[in-house]
Amino acid sequence: MKLKRKTWILLITVCLIFGFFTYSSLIEPNLLVATTNLALSFDRLPEEFNGFKIALISDLHLGMWHLSVRDELIVKAIRSFEPDLVAITGDLVCKPSGLREAVDFVSRLVSIAPVVVVLGLSLIHISEPT
């Protein structure tokens, strides 16, 4: 049976939309963990901070299309970096269902180094009455 041109275009469009949705909601936020190492120096930095390493994590958005495999990738990267401090700088969760995941994730990081969490705007929105 031969498909008409319009049917092919519709089929290809649906596949592209599905592929984009899959990549943007599952693959990119869960399976791609990027790390960047920066060496900074400051003239007035106290001597005890020479060689001090901070692992910075941001925008995890736990509770939204979250796969635990990403947590494993992040924890492994941080453990190999051997930081003196882990800083989570906002948007740790995006809805109440992510709070339990956040506690579990942070507790794993505490076993590596002290952890500081700065709440992001997502937590403000969670706490507002609807």
Biotite code that builds the C-alpha atoms (Angstrom):
import biotite.structure as struc

atoms = struc.array([
    struc.Atom([0.000, 0.000, 0.000], chain_id="A", res_id=1, res_name="MET", atom_name="CA", element="C"),
    struc.Atom([1.450, 3.303, -1.072], chain_id="A", res_id=2, res_name="LYS", atom_name="CA", element="C"),
    struc.Atom([1.267, 6.217, 1.384], chain_id="A", res_id=3, res_name="LEU", atom_name="CA", element="C"),
    struc.Atom([0.339, 9.635, 0.130], chain_id="A", res_id=4, res_name="LYS", atom_name="CA", element="C"),
    struc.Atom([2.756, 12.542, 0.434], chain_id="A", res_id=5, res_name="ARG", atom_name="CA", element="C"),
    struc.Atom([0.626, 14.265, 3.097], chain_id="A", res_id=6, res_name="LYS", atom_name="CA", element="C"),
    struc.Atom([0.653, 11.084, 5.184], chain_id="A", res_id=7, res_name="THR", atom_name="CA", element="C"),
    struc.Atom([4.466, 10.895, 4.995], chain_id="A", res_id=8, res_name="TRP", atom_name="CA", element="C"),
    struc.Atom([4.798, 14.555, 5.991], chain_id="A", res_id=9, res_name="ILE", atom_name="CA", element="C"),
    struc.Atom([2.438, 14.019, 8.925], chain_id="A", res_id=10, res_name="LEU", atom_name="CA", element="C"),
    struc.Atom([4.297, 10.872, 10.000], chain_id="A", res_id=11, res_name="LEU", atom_name="CA", element="C"),
    struc.Atom([7.691, 12.589, 9.824], chain_id="A", res_id=12, res_name="ILE", atom_name="CA", element="C"),
    struc.Atom([6.357, 15.617, 11.734], chain_id="A", res_id=13, res_name="THR", atom_name="CA", element="C"),
    struc.Atom([4.974, 13.410, 14.513], chain_id="A", res_id=14, res_name="VAL", atom_name="CA", element="C"),
    struc.Atom([8.302, 11.529, 14.750], chain_id="A", res_id=15, res_name="CYS", atom_name="CA", element="C"),
    struc.Atom([10.265, 14.797, 14.937], chain_id="A", res_id=16, res_name="LEU", atom_name="CA", element="C"),
    struc.Atom([7.997, 16.180, 17.663], chain_id="A", res_id=17, res_name="ILE", atom_name="CA", element="C"),
    struc.Atom([8.270, 12.927, 19.629], chain_id="A", res_id=18, res_name="PHE", atom_name="CA", element="C"),
    struc.Atom([12.051, 12.910, 19.205], chain_id="A", res_id=19, res_name="GLY", atom_name="CA", element="C"),
    struc.Atom([12.371, 16.525, 20.339], chain_id="A", res_id=20, res_name="PHE", atom_name="CA", element="C"),
    struc.Atom([10.142, 15.878, 23.359], chain_id="A", res_id=21, res_name="PHE", atom_name="CA", element="C"),
    struc.Atom([12.106, 12.762, 24.317], chain_id="A", res_id=22, res_name="THR", atom_name="CA", element="C"),
    struc.Atom([15.446, 14.545, 24.011], chain_id="A", res_id=23, res_name="TYR", atom_name="CA", element="C"),
    struc.Atom([14.410, 17.752, 25.780], chain_id="A", res_id=24, res_name="SER", atom_name="CA", element="C"),
    struc.Atom([12.541, 16.132, 28.664], chain_id="A", res_id=25, res_name="SER", atom_name="CA", element="C"),
    struc.Atom([14.398, 12.885, 29.281], chain_id="A", res_id=26, res_name="LEU", atom_name="CA", element="C"),
    struc.Atom([17.815, 12.720, 27.648], chain_id="A", res_id=27, res_name="ILE", atom_name="CA", element="C"),
    struc.Atom([19.233, 16.240, 28.000], chain_id="A", res_id=28, res_name="GLU", atom_name="CA", element="C"),
    struc.Atom([18.193, 16.886, 31.614], chain_id="A", res_id=29, res_name="PRO", atom_name="CA", element="C"),
    struc.Atom([18.992, 13.368, 32.828], chain_id="A", res_id=30, res_name="ASN", atom_name="CA", element="C"),
    struc.Atom([21.842, 11.863, 30.870], chain_id="A", res_id=31, res_name="LEU", atom_name="CA", element="C"),
    struc.Atom([24.088, 14.777, 29.938], chain_id="A", res_id=32, res_name="LEU", atom_name="CA", element="C"),
    struc.Atom([26.196, 15.940, 32.867], chain_id="A", res_id=33, res_name="VAL", atom_name="CA", element="C"),
    struc.Atom([28.728, 18.611, 31.955], chain_id="A", res_id=34, res_name="ALA", atom_name="CA", element="C"),
    struc.Atom([31.696, 19.471, 34.140], chain_id="A", res_id=35, res_name="THR", atom_name="CA", element="C"),
    struc.Atom([33.995, 22.458, 33.895], chain_id="A", res_id=36, res_name="THR", atom_name="CA", element="C"),
    struc.Atom([37.095, 23.036, 35.980], chain_id="A", res_id=37, res_name="ASN", atom_name="CA", element="C"),
    struc.Atom([38.112, 26.610, 36.684], chain_id="A", res_id=38, res_name="LEU", atom_name="CA", element="C"),
    struc.Atom([41.256, 27.624, 38.524], chain_id="A", res_id=39, res_name="ALA", atom_name="CA", element="C"),
    struc.Atom([40.790, 31.043, 40.105], chain_id="A", res_id=40, res_name="LEU", atom_name="CA", element="C"),
    struc.Atom([43.332, 33.141, 41.948], chain_id="A", res_id=41, res_name="SER", atom_name="CA", element="C"),
    struc.Atom([42.771, 36.191, 44.114], chain_id="A", res_id=42, res_name="PHE", atom_name="CA", element="C"),
    struc.Atom([45.409, 38.505, 45.517], chain_id="A", res_id=43, res_name="ASP", atom_name="CA", element="C"),
    struc.Atom([43.742, 38.851, 48.921], chain_id="A", res_id=44, res_name="ARG", atom_name="CA", element="C"),
    struc.Atom([42.607, 35.288, 49.389], chain_id="A", res_id=45, res_name="LEU", atom_name="CA", element="C"),
    struc.Atom([43.687, 33.930, 52.779], chain_id="A", res_id=46, res_name="PRO", atom_name="CA", element="C"),
    struc.Atom([46.435, 31.319, 52.582], chain_id="A", res_id=47, res_name="GLU", atom_name="CA", element="C"),
    struc.Atom([44.209, 28.565, 54.017], chain_id="A", res_id=48, res_name="GLU", atom_name="CA", element="C"),
    struc.Atom([42.049, 28.726, 50.877], chain_id="A", res_id=49, res_name="PHE", atom_name="CA", element="C"),
    struc.Atom([44.899, 27.888, 48.492], chain_id="A", res_id=50, res_name="ASN", atom_name="CA", element="C"),
    struc.Atom([43.855, 24.732, 46.666], chain_id="A", res_id=51, res_name="GLY", atom_name="CA", element="C"),
    struc.Atom([40.308, 24.908, 48.106], chain_id="A", res_id=52, res_name="PHE", atom_name="CA", element="C"),
    struc.Atom([37.925, 23.156, 45.690], chain_id="A", res_id=53, res_name="LYS", atom_name="CA", element="C"),
    struc.Atom([34.202, 23.867, 45.365], chain_id="A", res_id=54, res_name="ILE", atom_name="CA", element="C"),
    struc.Atom([31.821, 21.687, 43.355], chain_id="A", res_id=55, res_name="ALA", atom_name="CA", element="C"),
    struc.Atom([28.947, 23.860, 42.130], chain_id="A", res_id=56, res_name="LEU", atom_name="CA", element="C"),
    struc.Atom([25.641, 22.292, 41.094], chain_id="A", res_id=57, res_name="ILE", atom_name="CA", element="C"),
    struc.Atom([22.685, 24.258, 39.805], chain_id="A", res_id=58, res_name="SER", atom_name="CA", element="C"),
    struc.Atom([19.204, 23.792, 38.358], chain_id="A", res_id=59, res_name="ASP", atom_name="CA", element="C"),
    struc.Atom([18.623, 20.119, 39.117], chain_id="A", res_id=60, res_name="LEU", atom_name="CA", element="C"),
    struc.Atom([14.833, 20.578, 39.051], chain_id="A", res_id=61, res_name="HIS", atom_name="CA", element="C"),
    struc.Atom([14.175, 17.367, 40.972], chain_id="A", res_id=62, res_name="LEU", atom_name="CA", element="C"),
    struc.Atom([10.611, 16.118, 40.745], chain_id="A", res_id=63, res_name="GLY", atom_name="CA", element="C"),
    struc.Atom([10.244, 16.799, 37.028], chain_id="A", res_id=64, res_name="MET", atom_name="CA", element="C"),
    struc.Atom([11.091, 14.019, 34.564], chain_id="A", res_id=65, res_name="TRP", atom_name="CA", element="C"),
    struc.Atom([13.842, 12.947, 36.903], chain_id="A", res_id=66, res_name="HIS", atom_name="CA", element="C"),
    struc.Atom([15.820, 9.745, 36.369], chain_id="A", res_id=67, res_name="LEU", atom_name="CA", element="C"),
    struc.Atom([18.080, 8.523, 39.159], chain_id="A", res_id=68, res_name="SER", atom_name="CA", element="C"),
    struc.Atom([20.827, 7.707, 36.646], chain_id="A", res_id=69, res_name="VAL", atom_name="CA", element="C"),
    struc.Atom([21.616, 11.441, 36.507], chain_id="A", res_id=70, res_name="ARG", atom_name="CA", element="C"),
    struc.Atom([22.162, 11.483, 40.274], chain_id="A", res_id=71, res_name="ASP", atom_name="CA", element="C"),
    struc.Atom([24.663, 8.662, 39.887], chain_id="A", res_id=72, res_name="GLU", atom_name="CA", element="C"),
    struc.Atom([26.541, 10.567, 37.176], chain_id="A", res_id=73, res_name="LEU", atom_name="CA", element="C"),
    struc.Atom([26.670, 13.733, 39.286], chain_id="A", res_id=74, res_name="ILE", atom_name="CA", element="C"),
    struc.Atom([27.750, 11.989, 42.488], chain_id="A", res_id=75, res_name="VAL", atom_name="CA", element="C"),
    struc.Atom([30.447, 10.076, 40.613], chain_id="A", res_id=76, res_name="LYS", atom_name="CA", element="C"),
    struc.Atom([31.772, 13.293, 39.009], chain_id="A", res_id=77, res_name="ALA", atom_name="CA", element="C"),
    struc.Atom([31.800, 15.115, 42.351], chain_id="A", res_id=78, res_name="ILE", atom_name="CA", element="C"),
    struc.Atom([33.451, 12.231, 44.186], chain_id="A", res_id=79, res_name="ARG", atom_name="CA", element="C"),
    struc.Atom([36.268, 12.093, 41.595], chain_id="A", res_id=80, res_name="SER", atom_name="CA", element="C"),
    struc.Atom([36.738, 15.880, 41.871], chain_id="A", res_id=81, res_name="PHE", atom_name="CA", element="C"),
    struc.Atom([37.309, 15.554, 45.651], chain_id="A", res_id=82, res_name="GLU", atom_name="CA", element="C"),
    struc.Atom([35.889, 18.963, 46.596], chain_id="A", res_id=83, res_name="PRO", atom_name="CA", element="C"),
    struc.Atom([36.262, 20.708, 49.942], chain_id="A", res_id=84, res_name="ASP", atom_name="CA", element="C"),
    struc.Atom([32.701, 22.035, 49.607], chain_id="A", res_id=85, res_name="LEU", atom_name="CA", element="C"),
    struc.Atom([29.631, 21.266, 47.487], chain_id="A", res_id=86, res_name="VAL", atom_name="CA", element="C"),
    struc.Atom([27.360, 24.221, 46.687], chain_id="A", res_id=87, res_name="ALA", atom_name="CA", element="C"),
    struc.Atom([23.884, 23.771, 45.216], chain_id="A", res_id=88, res_name="ILE", atom_name="CA", element="C"),
    struc.Atom([22.882, 27.192, 43.946], chain_id="A", res_id=89, res_name="THR", atom_name="CA", element="C"),
    struc.Atom([19.209, 27.154, 43.249], chain_id="A", res_id=90, res_name="GLY", atom_name="CA", element="C"),
    struc.Atom([16.313, 25.322, 41.689], chain_id="A", res_id=91, res_name="ASP", atom_name="CA", element="C"),
    struc.Atom([17.037, 22.076, 43.465], chain_id="A", res_id=92, res_name="LEU", atom_name="CA", element="C"),
    struc.Atom([13.379, 21.029, 43.134], chain_id="A", res_id=93, res_name="VAL", atom_name="CA", element="C"),
    struc.Atom([10.601, 22.183, 40.857], chain_id="A", res_id=94, res_name="CYS", atom_name="CA", element="C"),
    struc.Atom([7.573, 20.715, 42.624], chain_id="A", res_id=95, res_name="LYS", atom_name="CA", element="C"),
    struc.Atom([6.741, 19.136, 45.981], chain_id="A", res_id=96, res_name="PRO", atom_name="CA", element="C"),
    struc.Atom([7.266, 15.611, 44.666], chain_id="A", res_id=97, res_name="SER", atom_name="CA", element="C"),
    struc.Atom([10.965, 16.457, 44.301], chain_id="A", res_id=98, res_name="GLY", atom_name="CA", element="C"),
    struc.Atom([11.547, 17.240, 47.980], chain_id="A", res_id=99, res_name="LEU", atom_name="CA", element="C"),
    struc.Atom([12.122, 13.605, 48.984], chain_id="A", res_id=100, res_name="ARG", atom_name="CA", element="C"),
    struc.Atom([14.503, 13.151, 46.030], chain_id="A", res_id=101, res_name="GLU", atom_name="CA", element="C"),
    struc.Atom([16.340, 16.317, 47.065], chain_id="A", res_id=102, res_name="ALA", atom_name="CA", element="C"),
    struc.Atom([16.856, 15.110, 50.645], chain_id="A", res_id=103, res_name="VAL", atom_name="CA", element="C"),
    struc.Atom([18.148, 11.758, 49.386], chain_id="A", res_id=104, res_name="ASP", atom_name="CA", element="C"),
    struc.Atom([20.473, 13.414, 46.860], chain_id="A", res_id=105, res_name="PHE", atom_name="CA", element="C"),
    struc.Atom([21.905, 15.947, 49.327], chain_id="A", res_id=106, res_name="VAL", atom_name="CA", element="C"),
    struc.Atom([22.464, 13.212, 51.913], chain_id="A", res_id=107, res_name="SER", atom_name="CA", element="C"),
    struc.Atom([24.638, 11.372, 49.385], chain_id="A", res_id=108, res_name="ARG", atom_name="CA", element="C"),
    struc.Atom([26.668, 14.525, 48.738], chain_id="A", res_id=109, res_name="LEU", atom_name="CA", element="C"),
    struc.Atom([27.224, 15.110, 52.465], chain_id="A", res_id=110, res_name="VAL", atom_name="CA", element="C"),
    struc.Atom([29.202, 11.870, 52.538], chain_id="A", res_id=111, res_name="SER", atom_name="CA", element="C"),
    struc.Atom([31.668, 13.493, 50.093], chain_id="A", res_id=112, res_name="ILE", atom_name="CA", element="C"),
    struc.Atom([32.018, 17.036, 51.499], chain_id="A", res_id=113, res_name="ALA", atom_name="CA", element="C"),
    struc.Atom([30.049, 19.684, 53.417], chain_id="A", res_id=114, res_name="PRO", atom_name="CA", element="C"),
    struc.Atom([27.049, 20.889, 51.387], chain_id="A", res_id=115, res_name="VAL", atom_name="CA", element="C"),
    struc.Atom([25.554, 24.380, 51.162], chain_id="A", res_id=116, res_name="VAL", atom_name="CA", element="C"),
    struc.Atom([22.148, 24.792, 49.495], chain_id="A", res_id=117, res_name="VAL", atom_name="CA", element="C"),
    struc.Atom([20.790, 28.119, 48.246], chain_id="A", res_id=118, res_name="VAL", atom_name="CA", element="C"),
    struc.Atom([17.064, 27.953, 47.593], chain_id="A", res_id=119, res_name="LEU", atom_name="CA", element="C"),
    struc.Atom([15.917, 28.971, 44.145], chain_id="A", res_id=120, res_name="GLY", atom_name="CA", element="C"),
    struc.Atom([12.740, 30.488, 42.802], chain_id="A", res_id=121, res_name="LEU", atom_name="CA", element="C"),
    struc.Atom([11.151, 27.083, 42.263], chain_id="A", res_id=122, res_name="SER", atom_name="CA", element="C"),
    struc.Atom([10.943, 26.570, 46.029], chain_id="A", res_id=123, res_name="LEU", atom_name="CA", element="C"),
    struc.Atom([9.238, 29.938, 46.428], chain_id="A", res_id=124, res_name="ILE", atom_name="CA", element="C"),
    struc.Atom([6.601, 28.923, 43.916], chain_id="A", res_id=125, res_name="HIS", atom_name="CA", element="C"),
    struc.Atom([6.087, 25.576, 45.639], chain_id="A", res_id=126, res_name="ILE", atom_name="CA", element="C"),
    struc.Atom([5.349, 27.261, 48.949], chain_id="A", res_id=127, res_name="SER", atom_name="CA", element="C"),
    struc.Atom([2.783, 29.699, 47.545], chain_id="A", res_id=128, res_name="GLU", atom_name="CA", element="C"),
    struc.Atom([-0.849, 28.700, 48.088], chain_id="A", res_id=129, res_name="PRO", atom_name="CA", element="C"),
    struc.Atom([-2.749, 27.848, 44.914], chain_id="A", res_id=130, res_name="THR", atom_name="CA", element="C"),
])
